[in-house]
Amino acid sequence: MQGREAKDRLYEQFSRTAKAMASPHRIEVLELLAQGERTVEALAAAAGMGITNTSAHLQVLRRAGLVETRKEGTKVHYRLSGNDVAAFVVALRELARTKGAEVERVVRDYFAARDVLKPLTRDELIERAGRGDVVIIDVRPAEEFLAGHIPGALSVPLDRLDQTMTKLRKRTEVVAYCRGPYCVLAPEAIERLRAKGYKARRLEGGMPEWRLAGLPVAMDSE
């Protein structure tokens, strides 16, 4: 193999990975799979897409080596092919934010406008959780919580927040987290909590960032 041929083959593979990411729907699918494995049906429901369309996106991602499968009975479960894929998605988001003015505008107009308090960092959360002066709530759907969550967190899916809210003590600050820094679940949760007189903040980042930082992940159902 000549040097030019080797380079062309390498860049072709790099391009294949880039092409697999060249769809907002496929990026969303990867972000959902960063929360835990799912079937096509579950992914379609979470992403608001049809099953056929979701399956087609998954096949593109699978051919690029970004997702893999396991079979359980008649069901096929999809998952990321490694933590490096989750890290790639996080890096892509941050690159788009630093280089794209539109991303910063959306963050400012939606997230910053709804959340006047600075998000809590992971280090701050660990320190405060150790002192027992915060309540951590995971506002993702229950199946994502079961696939892995911050130790000590309570599962409070956003659609059950109003029923659960009365069990929280208003004297203790509530820290909410969800799928990542651009997930809309946590900002909505803290907005609703504050409207009811609770002290509430969101965690900087979400579950994928917590995992990538090498922090402990609980798998219990509490």
Backbone hydrogen bonds in HBPLUS format (Angstrom, degrees):
<---DONOR---> <-ACCEPTOR-->    atom                        ^
c    i                          cat <-CA-CA->   ^        H-A-AA   ^      H-
h    n   atom  resd res      DA  || num        DHA   H-A  angle D-A-AA Bond
n    s   type  num  typ     dist DA aas  dist angle  dist       angle   num
A0006-ALA N   A0002-GLN O   2.95 MM   4  6.24 158.9  2.00 155.9 162.3     1
A0007-LYS N   A0003-GLY O   3.00 MM   4  6.24 161.2  2.03 149.7 154.3     2
A0008-ASP N   A0004-ARG O   2.90 MM   4  6.12 161.8  1.94 150.1 155.4     3
A0009-ARG N   A0005-GLU O   2.95 MM   4  6.16 158.0  2.00 149.0 154.6     4
A0010-LEU N   A0006-ALA O   2.98 MM   4  6.20 156.0  2.04 147.6 154.3     5
A0011-TYR N   A0007-LYS O   2.88 MM   4  6.11 170.0  1.89 158.3 160.3     6
A0012-GLU N   A0008-ASP O   2.96 MM   4  6.06 142.3  2.11 139.9 150.2     7
A0013-GLN N   A0009-ARG O   3.21 MM   4  6.47 150.6  2.30 141.3 147.6     8
A0013-GLN N   A0010-LEU O   3.07 MM   3  5.26 119.7  2.45  98.6 112.7     9
A0014-PHE N   A0010-LEU O   2.98 MM   4  6.37 154.1  2.05 149.0 157.0    10
A0015-SER N   A0011-TYR O   2.85 MM   4  5.98 155.8  1.91 141.7 148.5    11
A0016-ARG N   A0012-GLU O   2.95 MM   4  6.19 142.6  2.09 138.5 148.7    12
A0017-THR N   A0013-GLN O   3.20 MM   4  6.53 155.0  2.26 147.8 152.1    13
A0018-ALA N   A0014-PHE O   3.05 MM   4  6.38 160.8  2.08 148.5 154.2    14
A0019-LYS N   A0015-SER O   2.78 MM   4  6.00 157.6  1.83 152.3 158.1    15
A0020-ALA N   A0016-ARG O   3.07 MM   4  6.28 148.4  2.18 140.8 148.8    16
A0021-MET N   A0018-ALA O   3.08 MM   3  5.22 134.2  2.30  98.7 111.1    17
A0022-ALA N   A0019-LYS O   3.03 MM   3  4.92 154.0  2.10 100.3 108.6    18
A0027-ILE N   A0023-SER O   3.12 MM   4  6.43 156.0  2.18 153.7 160.3    19
A0028-GLU N   A0024-PRO O   3.04 MM   4  6.24 154.0  2.11 140.9 147.9    20
A0029-VAL N   A0025-HIS O   2.91 MM   4  6.19 153.3  1.98 145.1 152.7    21
A0030-LEU N   A0026-ARG O   3.00 MM   4  6.25 157.5  2.05 145.4 150.5    22
A0031-GLU N   A0027-ILE O   2.97 MM   4  6.27 153.7  2.04 146.5 154.0    23
A0032-LEU N   A0028-GLU O   2.90 MM   4  6.18 152.7  1.97 150.2 157.7    24
A0033-LEU N   A0029-VAL O   2.91 MM   4  6.19 155.2  1.97 148.6 155.8    25
A0034-ALA N   A0030-LEU O   2.93 MM   4  6.14 127.6  2.21 138.4 152.3    26
A0035-GLN N   A0032-LEU O   3.05 MM   3  5.50 157.4  2.10 109.0 116.1    27
A0036-GLY N   A0033-LEU O   3.09 MM   3  5.09 142.6  2.24  97.8 108.5    28
A0038-ARG N   A0078-TYR O   2.94 MM  40  5.38 148.1  2.05 146.4 155.3    29
A0078-TYR N   A0038-ARG O   2.69 MM  40  5.38 176.3  1.69 153.0 151.9    30
A0043-LEU N   A0039-THR O   2.95 MM   4  6.19 161.1  1.99 152.9 158.3    31
A0044-ALA N   A0040-VAL O   2.85 MM   4  6.03 161.7  1.89 153.5 158.6    32
A0045-ALA N   A0041-GLU O   3.05 MM   4  6.28 158.4  2.10 145.9 151.2    33
A0046-ALA N   A0042-ALA O   2.98 MM   4  6.17 160.8  2.02 147.7 153.0    34
A0047-ALA N   A0043-LEU O   2.87 MM   4  5.99 153.0  1.95 152.1 159.1    35
A0048-GLY N   A0044-ALA O   2.89 MM   4  5.75 118.4  2.28 137.2 151.0    36
A0049-MET N   A0044-ALA O   2.98 MM   5  4.88 150.9  2.06 140.0 145.1    37
A0054-THR N   A0050-GLY O   2.95 MM   4  6.11 162.0  1.98 151.6 157.1    38
A0055-SER N   A0051-ILE O   2.85 MM   4  6.00 159.8  1.89 151.1 156.6    39
A0056-ALA N   A0052-THR O   3.04 MM   4  6.28 153.0  2.11 144.3 151.3    40
A0057-HIS N   A0053-ASN O   3.09 MM   4  6.40 158.3  2.13 149.8 154.9    41
A0058-LEU N   A0054-THR O   2.96 MM   4  6.23 155.9  2.02 149.3 156.4    42
A0059-GLN N   A0055-SER O   3.00 MM   4  6.28 147.7  2.11 146.2 154.3    43
A0060-VAL N   A0056-ALA O   3.25 MM   4  6.58 151.7  2.33 145.7 152.2    44
A0061-LEU N   A0057-HIS O   3.07 MM   4  6.40 162.8  2.10 151.4 155.8    45
A0062-ARG N   A0058-LEU O   2.78 MM   4  5.96 149.0  1.88 145.6 155.0    46
A0063-ARG N   A0059-GLN O   2.95 MM   4  6.09 160.7  1.99 146.0 150.3    47
A0064-ALA N   A0060-VAL O   3.17 MM   4  6.38 141.2  2.33 140.4 150.6    48
A0066-LEU N   A0061-LEU O   2.93 MM   5  5.32 152.3  2.00 167.5 159.8    49
A0065-GLY N   A0062-ARG O   2.89 MM   3  4.99 155.8  1.95 104.8 112.4    50
A0081-SER N   A0066-LEU O   3.05 MM  15  5.44 158.5  2.10 128.4 125.5    51
A0068-GLU N   A0079-ARG O   2.88 MM  11  5.60 159.1  1.92 159.2 165.7    52
A0079-ARG N   A0068-GLU O   2.98 MM  11  5.60 151.3  2.07 159.4 163.3    53
A0070-ARG N   A0077-HIS O   2.96 MM   7  5.34 140.3  2.12 143.9 154.7    54
A0077-HIS N   A0070-ARG O   2.82 MM   7  5.34 172.9  1.82 171.8 169.8    55
A0072-GLU N   A0075-LYS O   2.85 MM   3  5.28 170.2  1.86 160.3 163.6    56
A0075-LYS N   A0072-GLU O   3.08 MM   3  5.28 152.7  2.15 131.4 128.1    57
A0085-VAL N   A0082-GLY O   3.06 MM   3  5.60 148.2  2.16 111.1 119.2    58
A0087-ALA N   A0083-ASN O   2.92 MM   4  6.25 157.1  1.97 150.5 157.4    59
A0088-PHE N   A0084-ASP O   2.92 MM   4  6.05 142.5  2.07 132.7 142.7    60
A0089-VAL N   A0085-VAL O   3.03 MM   4  6.37 154.8  2.09 149.3 154.6    61
A0090-VAL N   A0086-ALA O   3.04 MM   4  6.32 161.7  2.07 151.1 155.9    62
A0091-ALA N   A0087-ALA O   2.90 MM   4  6.08 159.9  1.94 146.9 152.7    63
A0092-LEU N   A0088-PHE O   2.88 MM   4  6.07 152.1  1.96 146.1 154.1    64
A0093-ARG N   A0089-VAL O   2.99 MM   4  6.26 158.1  2.04 149.5 154.6    65
A0094-GLU N   A0090-VAL O   3.07 MM   4  6.36 163.7  2.10 151.5 155.2    66
A0095-LEU N   A0091-ALA O   2.90 MM   4  6.06 155.9  1.96 148.6 155.4    67
A0096-ALA N   A0092-LEU O   2.96 MM   4  6.13 162.3  1.99 149.3 154.0    68
A0097-ARG N   A0093-ARG O   2.95 MM   4  6.24 145.7  2.07 143.5 153.5    69
A0098-THR N   A0094-GLU O   2.97 MM   4  6.19 160.9  2.01 149.3 153.6    70
A0099-LYS N   A0095-LEU O   2.92 MM   4  5.97 147.6  2.03 149.0 157.8    71
A0100-GLY N   A0096-ALA O   2.77 MM   4  5.22 129.8  2.03 132.4 142.2    72
A0105-ARG N   A0101-ALA O   2.97 MM   4  6.26 148.0  2.08 146.0 155.5    73
A0106-VAL N   A0102-GLU O   2.99 MM   4  6.28 159.6  2.03 151.1 155.3    74
A0107-VAL N   A0103-VAL O   2.97 MM   4  6.24 164.2  2.00 153.8 158.3    75
A0108-ARG N   A0104-GLU O   2.91 MM   4  6.05 160.3  1.94 145.9 151.4    76
A0109-ASP N   A0105-ARG O   2.78 MM   4  5.90 167.8  1.79 154.0 157.9    77
A0110-TYR N   A0106-VAL O   2.85 MM   4  5.76 151.4  1.93 148.1 154.3    78
A0111-PHE N   A0107-VAL O   2.97 MM   4  5.08 115.3  2.40 118.7 135.6    79
A0112-ALA N   A0107-VAL O   2.89 MM   5  6.24 166.0  1.91 159.1 163.7    80
A0113-ALA N   A0108-ARG O   3.19 MM   5  6.24 126.4  2.50 139.2 151.8    81
A0114-ARG N   A0111-PHE O   3.22 MM   3  5.38 132.9  2.46  98.9 110.8    82
A0115-ASP N   A0111-PHE O   3.04 MM   4  6.09 127.7  2.32 142.9 157.2    83
A0120-LEU N   A0202-ARG O   2.92 MM  82  6.27 153.7  1.99 156.5 160.2    84
A0204-GLU N   A0120-LEU O   2.69 MM  84  5.51 161.3  1.73 162.0 155.2    85
A0125-LEU N   A0121-THR O   2.97 MM   4  6.22 156.0  2.03 147.8 154.6    86
A0126-ILE N   A0122-ARG O   2.94 MM   4  6.19 163.5  1.96 154.3 158.1    87
A0127-GLU N   A0123-ASP O   3.04 MM   4  6.24 162.8  2.07 147.5 152.0    88
A0128-ARG N   A0124-GLU O   2.92 MM   4  6.09 166.9  1.94 152.0 155.7    89
A0129-ALA N   A0125-LEU O   2.74 MM   4  5.79 157.6  1.79 152.2 159.1    90
A0130-GLY N   A0126-ILE O   3.01 MM   4  6.10 147.6  2.11 139.7 148.1    91
A0131-ARG N   A0127-GLU O   3.25 MM   4  6.59 135.2  2.46 135.8 147.0    92
A0131-ARG N   A0128-ARG O   3.10 MM   3  5.04 128.0  2.39  92.5 106.1    93
A0132-GLY N   A0128-ARG O   2.97 MM   4  6.21 120.2  2.34 135.1 151.4    94
A0133-ASP N   A0128-ARG O   3.25 MM   5  5.84 159.6  2.29 154.5 153.5    95
A0132-GLY N   A0129-ALA O   3.05 MM   3  4.84 137.9  2.24  91.5 104.2    96
A0135-VAL N   A0173-GLU O   2.96 MM  38  6.34 155.2  2.02 154.5 160.6    97
A0175-VAL N   A0135-VAL O   2.80 MM  40  6.10 165.6  1.82 160.6 163.6    98
A0154-LEU N   A0136-ILE O   2.87 MM  18  6.24 159.4  1.91 147.3 151.6    99
A0137-ILE N   A0175-VAL O   2.87 MM  38  6.17 165.1  1.89 154.6 157.7   100
A0177-TYR N   A0137-ILE O   3.11 MM  40  6.60 147.7  2.22 162.6 171.5   101
A0138-ASP N   A0154-LEU O   2.78 MM  16  5.93 170.9  1.79 167.8 167.7   102
A0156-VAL N   A0138-ASP O   2.88 MM  18  5.65 163.5  1.91 142.5 147.2   103
A0139-VAL N   A0177-TYR O   3.16 MM  38  6.33 162.9  2.20 171.1 176.3   104
A0144-GLU N   A0141-PRO O   3.04 MM   3  5.57 134.3  2.26 112.7 124.3   105
A0145-PHE N   A0141-PRO O   3.26 MM   4  6.64 152.5  2.34 148.4 156.6   106
A0146-LEU N   A0142-ALA O   3.00 MM   4  6.29 158.4  2.05 153.1 158.2   107
A0147-ALA N   A0143-GLU O   3.23 MM   4  6.35 133.2  2.46 129.7 140.7   108
A0147-ALA N   A0144-GLU O   3.21 MM   3  5.09 130.3  2.47  91.7 104.8   109
A0148-GLY N   A0145-PHE O   3.06 MM   3  5.44 160.2  2.10 110.5 116.7   110
A0149-HIS N   A0218-ALA O   2.92 MM  69  5.29 153.5  2.00 145.1 153.3   111
A0218-ALA N   A0149-HIS O   2.79 MM  69  5.29 163.0  1.81 167.1 163.5   112
A0153-ALA N   A0150-ILE O   3.00 MM   3  5.56 159.7  2.04 143.7 144.4   113
A0160-ARG N   A0157-PRO O   2.72 MM   3  5.38 161.5  1.75 125.0 131.6   114
A0161-LEU N   A0158-LEU O   3.22 MM   3  5.08 167.3  2.24 104.5 107.9   115
A0164-THR N   A0160-ARG O   3.08 MM   4  6.26 153.1  2.16 152.1 160.3   116
A0165-MET N   A0161-LEU O   2.77 MM   4  5.68 144.6  1.89 156.0 164.5   117
A0167-LYS N   A0164-THR O   2.89 MM   3  5.64 157.6  1.94 125.2 132.2   118
A0168-LEU N   A0165-MET O   3.04 MM   3  5.49 162.9  2.07 115.5 121.0   119
A0172-THR N   A0169-ARG O   3.28 MM   3  5.70 153.0  2.36 107.8 114.8   120
A0174-VAL N   A0199-LYS O   2.81 MM  25  6.14 168.3  1.82 149.5 151.2   121
A0201-ARG N   A0174-VAL O   2.88 MM  27  6.36 153.5  1.95 162.3 171.0   122
A0176-ALA N   A0201-ARG O   2.89 MM  25  6.38 156.1  1.95 152.4 158.1   123
A0203-LEU N   A0176-ALA O   2.89 MM  27  6.07 151.0  1.97 156.0 157.2   124
A0207-MET N   A0178-CYS O   3.23 MM  29  6.54 156.6  2.29 157.2 158.6   125
A0183-CYS N   A0180-GLY O   3.20 MM   3  5.30 167.4  2.22 113.8 114.2   126
A0188-GLU N   A0184-VAL O   3.30 MM   4  6.34 158.5  2.35 142.3 148.2   127
A0189-ALA N   A0185-LEU O   2.96 MM   4  6.18 153.3  2.03 147.6 155.9   128
A0190-ILE N   A0186-ALA O   2.96 MM   4  6.22 166.9  1.98 164.3 165.1   129
A0191-GLU N   A0187-PRO O   3.06 MM   4  6.13 150.2  2.15 140.9 149.4   130
A0192-ARG N   A0188-GLU O   3.04 MM   4  6.26 157.4  2.10 148.2 153.3   131
A0193-LEU N   A0189-ALA O   2.91 MM   4  6.14 154.2  1.97 149.4 157.4   132
A0194-ARG N   A0190-ILE O   2.91 MM   4  5.99 166.4  1.93 146.9 150.3   133
A0195-ALA N   A0191-GLU O   3.12 MM   4  6.25 149.3  2.22 138.4 146.7   134
A0196-LYS N   A0193-LEU O   3.03 MM   3  5.27 140.3  2.20 101.8 113.3   135
A0198-TYR N   A0193-LEU O   3.03 MM   5  5.29 163.5  2.06 142.1 137.5   136
A0197-GLY N   A0194-ARG O   2.98 MM   3  4.99 163.7  2.00 108.2 111.2   137
A0210-TRP N   A0206-GLY O   3.06 MM   4  6.29 151.6  2.14 149.8 158.6   138
A0211-ARG N   A0207-MET O   2.98 MM   4  6.25 162.2  2.01 157.1 160.3   139
A0212-LEU N   A0208-PRO O   2.91 MM   4  6.14 165.9  1.93 152.5 156.5   140
A0213-ALA N   A0209-GLU O   3.01 MM   4  6.12 133.1  2.24 138.1 149.1   141
A0215-LEU N   A0210-TRP O   3.40 MM   5  5.93 161.4  2.44 164.9 160.5   142
A0214-GLY N   A0211-ARG O   2.85 MM   3  5.31 157.8  1.90 114.9 120.9   143
